[in-house]
């Protein structure tokens, strides 16, 4: 299991947005690689960690990408798996 401890600390130290986005970023960082900053936690994990619906979890990821915090590197969707993201460095 890859645990992004450094990424989790980065989110804790630098992210100051809404709680639902903070929970999403922490869940993502938990499953991401500290080396590559890339992650793709399952929707089930994200739902459990954020306490949001599966549809909302997907929307939050898109919102964070729009906020400039994530970069999509693979598209999810029907029969294509989950969207993968890279957590961009904190400014």
C-alpha positions as CSV (number, residue, x, y, z in Angstrom):
1,X,0.0,0.0,0.0
2,X,1.4,3.4,-1.0
3,X,0.7,6.1,1.5
4,X,1.4,9.7,0.6
5,X,2.4,10.9,4.1
6,X,4.3,13.9,2.6
7,X,1.2,14.8,0.5
8,X,-1.1,14.5,3.5
9,X,1.1,16.9,5.5
10,X,1.2,19.3,2.5
11,X,-2.6,19.3,2.3
12,X,-2.8,19.8,6.1
13,X,-0.4,22.7,6.1
14,X,-1.5,24.5,3.0
15,X,-5.2,23.8,2.0
16,X,-7.6,26.3,3.4
17,X,-10.8,25.6,1.4
18,X,-14.1,24.0,2.2
19,X,-14.3,21.0,4.4
20,X,-15.6,18.6,1.7
21,X,-12.7,19.5,-0.6
22,X,-10.3,19.1,2.3
23,X,-11.6,15.6,3.0
24,X,-11.4,14.7,-0.7
25,X,-7.7,15.9,-0.9
26,X,-6.8,14.1,2.3
27,X,-8.4,10.9,1.0
28,X,-6.6,11.3,-2.3
29,X,-3.2,12.1,-0.6
30,X,-3.6,9.0,1.5
31,X,-3.7,6.8,-1.6
32,X,-1.2,8.8,-3.7
33,X,2.5,8.3,-4.3
34,X,4.7,10.8,-2.6
35,X,7.2,10.4,-5.4
36,X,4.9,10.9,-8.4
37,X,2.1,12.8,-6.6
38,X,-0.3,10.6,-8.7
39,X,-3.2,8.7,-7.2
40,X,-6.4,7.0,-8.1
41,X,-8.3,6.0,-5.0
42,X,-11.4,4.0,-5.6
43,X,-14.8,5.7,-5.6
44,X,-15.8,3.6,-2.6
45,X,-12.8,4.9,-0.5
46,X,-13.6,8.5,-1.5
47,X,-17.3,8.1,-0.6
48,X,-16.4,6.7,2.8
49,X,-13.7,9.3,3.5
50,X,-15.7,12.3,2.3
51,X,-19.1,11.2,3.4
52,X,-20.5,12.3,0.1
53,X,-22.3,10.4,-2.7
54,X,-20.4,8.8,-5.5
55,X,-21.6,11.4,-8.0
56,X,-20.6,14.2,-5.7
57,X,-17.1,12.6,-5.2
58,X,-16.6,12.8,-8.9
59,X,-17.7,16.4,-9.1
60,X,-15.4,17.4,-6.2
61,X,-12.4,16.0,-8.2
62,X,-13.4,18.0,-11.2
63,X,-13.9,21.1,-9.1
64,X,-10.4,20.7,-7.5
65,X,-8.9,20.3,-11.0
66,X,-10.7,23.5,-12.0
67,X,-9.3,25.2,-8.9
68,X,-5.8,24.3,-10.1
69,X,-5.1,21.9,-7.3
70,X,-5.2,18.7,-9.4
71,X,-4.3,17.7,-12.9
72,X,-6.2,14.8,-14.5
73,X,-3.9,12.3,-16.1
74,X,-6.4,9.7,-17.1
75,X,-10.1,9.9,-17.7
76,X,-12.5,7.7,-15.9
77,X,-16.0,6.9,-17.0
78,X,-18.1,4.0,-17.9
79,X,-15.9,0.9,-18.2
80,X,-12.7,3.0,-18.2
81,X,-12.0,3.0,-14.5
82,X,-11.4,5.9,-12.2
83,X,-10.0,9.3,-13.2
84,X,-6.4,9.5,-12.1
85,X,-5.0,12.8,-10.9
86,X,-1.7,14.4,-9.9
87,X,-1.8,16.7,-6.9
88,X,-0.1,19.9,-7.9
89,X,2.5,21.4,-5.5
90,X,1.1,23.9,-3.0
91,X,2.0,27.5,-3.9
